[in-house]
Amino acid sequence: MRSNAPRANRGDNSTIGVVATNARLTKAQASYLAQLTDDGYSRAIWPVHTIVDGDTVFAVATGSLPGEPDLIRIGALAADVMSTAVLRAATQATGLPNLPAVRDLK
């Protein structure tokens, strides 16, 4: 590592997301859905889950859809949606003074 390379501080690079479904999920199933959705971070963020960040996904369920949920399908779709959301947020954000956004870089 170069001595002049910037160093990240705890919490500097945290990504916090929420995934919601209308499926009826138990607490354990919601936790599993959050874990599956977190795979979307790995597709869109590098590095992800370092020692100094707090990358986290929360899952919520309205429970309005009756029947047994297909967690594999829901989780796969949620990971795709999360990676798309992260990329969209990064490319559509606007910069601040002395802190340019991706769209400001030429």
C-alpha positions, -999 to +999 in steps of 0.1 A: +000+000+000+013+034-009+019+057+020+000+086+003-031+065-005-062+077+013-074+057+042-110+049+050-123+056+085-149+035+103-183+042+087-170+062+058-182+037+032-213+022+046-242+012+023-275+006+040-304-008+020-340-021+024-358-047+004-396-051+008-419-078-004-456-085-002-449-121+007-457-135+042-424-141+059-413-154+093-385-135+111-361-162+100-372-160+064-369-122+064-334-125+077-325-150+050-340-127+024-318-099+036-287-122+033-297-131-003-303-094-011-269-085+002-254-104-027-265-075-048-239-054-030-212-078-041-222-073-077-221-035-075-196-025-048-159-031-046-146-035-020-176-045+000-179-056+036-145-042+047-135-039+083-143-002+083-178-001+067-213-011+079-228-025+047-263-038+058-296-048+042-329-049+061-358-069+048-395-061+054-426-080+044-461-068+043-476-103+044-504-094+020-496-122-004-510-155+009-492-188+005-457-202+010-430-178-003-405-189-029-375-175-011-350-185-037-368-167-064-376-136-042-339-135-030-325-138-066-347-110-078-340-089-047-302-092-053-307-081-089-328-051-078-303-042-051-273-042-075-293-020-100-303+003-072-267+008-060-255+015-095-283+039-102-277+057-069-240+061-077-246+073-113-276+096-106-263+113-074-255+150-076-222+163-062-216+187-033-191+216-031-156+200-031-172+165-034-180+157-070-204+130-080-197+104-107-217+124-132-195+155-125-163+136-135-152+141-171 
